[in-house]
Amino acid sequence: MTVFVAVQQAGYTDTMLPSREARLACRNGMASSTAGVANGFVQGNLAILPEKLAGAFHRFCQLNPKPCPIIGMSEVGDVSIPALGLDLDIRTDVPRYRVWRDGEVVEEPTDIMQHWRDDLVAFVLGCSFSFEEALMDEGLPIRHIERNVRVPMYRTNIACRPAGPFAGPMVVSMRPFKPADAIRAVQVTSRFPSVHGAPVHLGHPHLIGIDDIAKPDYGDPVQVEADEIPVFWACGVTPQAVIASAKLPFAITHAPGLMLITDLRNKQLAVL
């Protein structure tokens, strides 16, 4: 179901912010990739943890700001994050969630009403979808948007700095560009440190532990043409690799590529 169809079925008007329309569409059944949805508005990765682990995870994010830039955080047990959105409900406003037990995904529901607890804390981390608007404004093609698939993401051999039980590999997202466009992409995304900033690697995937670029660990594969190089950005799916490594008893995240859309504007995050 598309955002437009879901919004129309829900009976919402077209006068509200596109970001809020998208969240309301999620409540009404939209469960597809959010790449290119509500252009101009910041999207976020989600990690929800028990309060007893929240402090260590906050420290982990501080130590690893490239993959885990915090743009919002809830109070304990609070399903809203007012700074990120009008009427935002963290239990329903993501297209699809992942419920983790002992480091394994046990369910991928479209809401987490039955899983919510009063001791949970929600973290929203910056997402590279937010800088894609700036790339497209520069005329740079985004392959996964053109193909209407999820961005490819890979676990790497780049180790995150540990904090408490949180340790593991950095996850990266990949977009192919011609070399000249790759240089411009570095310049453009450097302006957005709150949503991963500049790439962490260009070219030669094997140097960061990626054996087969045609087989992403998350998302969908996209073709890298003969005159292109793969460009890799730190990715907010990193906490999911860390949750798996730590075998946490319980956690909730978004499903990769299906993000929380906030009311923040992408241009608010630019530093230059």
QUISUL-V329169 format. One record per backbone hydrogen bond with DSSP energy under -0.5 kcal/mol. NH is the residue of the N-H (numbers start at 0). CO is the residue of the C=O. E is the energy in kcal/mol with one decimal. If there is no record, write none. Layout:
nh={NH/NH}
co={CO/CO}
e={E/E}
//
This chain:
nh={5/6/7/8/9/10/10/11/20/21/22/23/24/25/26/27/28/29/33/36/38/40/41/43/44/46/47/48/50/52/53/53/54/56/57/58/59/60/61/62/63/67/69/70/71/73/76/77/83/84/87/89/91/92/94/96/97/98/99/99/100/101/102/103/105/105/106/111/114/115/115/119/120/122/123/124/124/125/126/129/130/131/132/134/135/136/137/137/138/139/142/144/145/146/147/147/148/151/152/153/155/156/158/159/162/165/166/169/171/172/173/174/176/178/181/182/183/184/185/186/187/188/189/190/191/194/195/196/199/200/202/206/207/208/209/210/214/216/217/219/224/227/228/230/231/232/234/237/239/240/240/241/242/243/244/245/246/247/250/251/252/253/254/257/258/259/260/260/261/261/262/265/267/268/269/270}
co={1/2/3/4/5/6/7/6/16/17/18/19/20/21/22/23/25/24/256/33/35/37/263/259/124/122/251/120/118/49/49/50/50/52/53/54/55/56/57/58/59/63/67/123/123/121/119/74/80/80/84/78/88/88/258/108/252/106/97/250/103/247/247/100/98/103/98/90/111/111/112/116/48/46/71/44/122/68/42/126/127/127/128/130/131/132/133/134/135/134/140/141/141/142/143/144/143/173/217/171/169/207/156/167/165/162/164/157/153/232/151/230/228/226/177/178/179/180/181/182/183/184/185/187/188/191/192/191/231/231/229/203/204/205/204/208/211/152/152/149/222/224/176/174/200/172/170/234/236/236/237/237/238/239/240/241/242/242/99/47/97/45/95/254/256/43/92/258/41/259/83/39/264/265/266/190}
e={-2.5/-2.7/-2.4/-2.6/-1.8/-0.8/-0.8/-1.7/-2.4/-2.1/-1.9/-2.7/-2.1/-1.9/-1.7/-0.9/-1.6/-2.4/-1.9/-2.2/-0.5/-1.9/-2.5/-2.8/-2.9/-2.2/-3.4/-2.4/-2.5/-2.1/-0.9/-0.8/-0.7/-2.2/-2.6/-2.0/-2.3/-2.5/-1.9/-2.1/-1.1/-1.9/-0.7/-2.9/-1.4/-2.5/-3.3/-2.0/-2.6/-0.9/-1.3/-3.3/-1.7/-1.9/-0.6/-3.2/-3.2/-2.7/-0.5/-3.3/-2.6/-1.1/-1.4/-1.5/-2.9/-0.6/-1.1/-2.6/-0.9/-1.2/-0.6/-1.3/-2.7/-3.0/-2.9/-2.3/-0.5/-3.0/-1.0/-1.8/-0.9/-0.9/-0.6/-1.9/-2.7/-2.2/-1.0/-0.6/-1.8/-2.3/-0.6/-0.6/-2.4/-2.2/-0.5/-0.6/-2.5/-0.5/-2.5/-2.6/-1.9/-1.9/-0.7/-2.8/-2.3/-2.3/-0.7/-3.0/-2.5/-2.6/-2.0/-2.2/-2.2/-0.5/-2.5/-1.9/-1.6/-2.5/-2.0/-1.8/-2.7/-2.6/-1.4/-1.4/-2.0/-1.7/-1.1/-2.1/-2.3/-1.5/-3.1/-1.4/-1.8/-1.5/-1.9/-0.8/-2.0/-1.4/-2.0/-1.1/-0.6/-1.9/-3.1/-1.6/-3.0/-2.5/-2.4/-1.7/-1.6/-1.2/-0.5/-2.1/-3.0/-2.0/-2.0/-2.7/-1.1/-1.2/-1.6/-2.1/-2.4/-1.1/-2.6/-2.5/-0.6/-2.4/-0.5/-0.5/-3.0/-0.6/-3.6/-2.5/-1.4/-1.9/-0.7/-2.2}
//
